[in-house]
Amino acid sequence: MGPRDNFIDTVTENLLDRLEDCKRDFPMALCLGGSMDPIRRLLHGRGGIEKMIMMDMSHDMIKRCREMQENSSDSKLETLYVVGDEEFLPVKQRSLDLVISCLGLHWVNDLPGTMIQCRMALKPDGLFLVSILGGETLR
């Protein structure tokens, strides 16, 4: 998580803006891989999130994300850090209000399976909010 990236920040802002379109809060959220630091940094209280689980397969990425938060002045959001595989979510069924991922899920091997697991982890009125590079996006 070196210097800020304008592309990632723009995609993250656009994704998080969708939370403002919702007329409900999402107290329990899971952030999957990808741009975890920009999500935490740019959230600004949107979505009524009280507790955020930051999850990535990389122990080093989780460590960096934790260090970035410890060095930040915004500590209002209760944050848990989990090293885990997006293809095998370590959460209970129907336990999350929001699953969010910004530019991270295009790395998984079984995208439909991951999406199914996310759906199973969400409460019946939960929100799956994702930005993903697909097809020939970068050509």
N, C-alpha and C positions, 0 to 999 in steps of 0.2 A: 504494500500500500504506500507507494512512493508519492510522487507529486500528483496533484489532482488532475483528472482527465476530463476535459470539457465534454467529450462525447458521452462518457459514462454518466457524468453529472446531469446532462440534458435528458438522457434516457431515464435515469432515476427520477428526476423531477416530473417528467411526463407520467411515469408509472404511479408515483405517489399522489399526483393530482387526482387520480381516479378515486382515491379515498375520500376526497372532498365531495364527490358526487354521491356518496352513500349517506343515507340518513340514519345510520346506526354506528355504534362504536364497536371496536374489535379488541376487547381487553387482552386476549391471549393470542399472540402471533408467533409464527415460525418463519424465519428468514433463511432461505436455502442458498448456500454458496454464492458464487459470483460477486456482486458488488455490495457486500455487507456493510463496509464502512460508509460508502455514499448513502445507503439507505438509512443507517443510523444517524449520520450527520445531517441529512436533508429532511428527515421526517418532520421535525418542528411540531410535534404534538398532533399531527394529522391522524385520523382514524381512531382516536381515543384509546390507543394502545397503552396498556399498563405494564404488560410483561412481554418481552421479546426473547425468543430462543434463537440464537445465531448458530447455524449449523453448517459445517463444511467438512469434507473428507480430509482436508489437510490440517494436521496439528499445528503446523507453522502459521497457516492463515488464521486459525482461531486465536493463536497466541498473539499475532499482530493486531487483530481486531480488538482483543481485550486490552492490549497496551494502548491502542489509539483511544479507546473510551476512557481509560484511566487518566490519560493526558488531556482529556477534553473537560470543559467546564459544564457540559450538559449531563447531569447524572440523575435526572428525574425518572428516566425509564429504567425499570428493573430489567436487567439483561442477564441471561444465562448463556453459557457457551458450551457447545456440544460438538465433539468430533464424531461424525456419523456419515453414513452413505445415503445419498438422496434416493437411491434405488431400494433401500430398506429402512424406511423411516422409523426411528426409535421413539415413537409417540403412540399414545393410546388412540383408539378409534373415537371419533366424535369429541375430541378434546380441544380443538383449535378453532378460533374465530376467523383467523386469517392465515393463509400461507402466501408468502411473497418471495419472489426471486427476480432479480434484475441481471440479465445477461449471464446466467449461470447454468440453466438447464440444457442448453444445447450441447453440453459436455457429457451428459449421461448416455449410457449405452441403450437403455430401455426407456425411452421417453414416455410411451403410452403406459407402461407399468408404473413409472414414477408418478404420472398424473393420476392414475387410479389410486395409488397409495395416498397422495395428497387429498384426494376427494374423500377417502375413508377416514383420514385424520381430522377432516373438517366437521364441525357441527352442521346440522341440516341447513342452517341459513348462513353458513360460512362463505368466505370469499377467497377464491384462488386468483391471485393477481401476479401475472408473470409477463416479463418482456423476454423475448428470445430471438436470436438470430436464426433465420431459417432459409432453406433453399439456396438460392444464389444471391443472398443479401449483399455480400461483399464483392461481387464481380464488377 
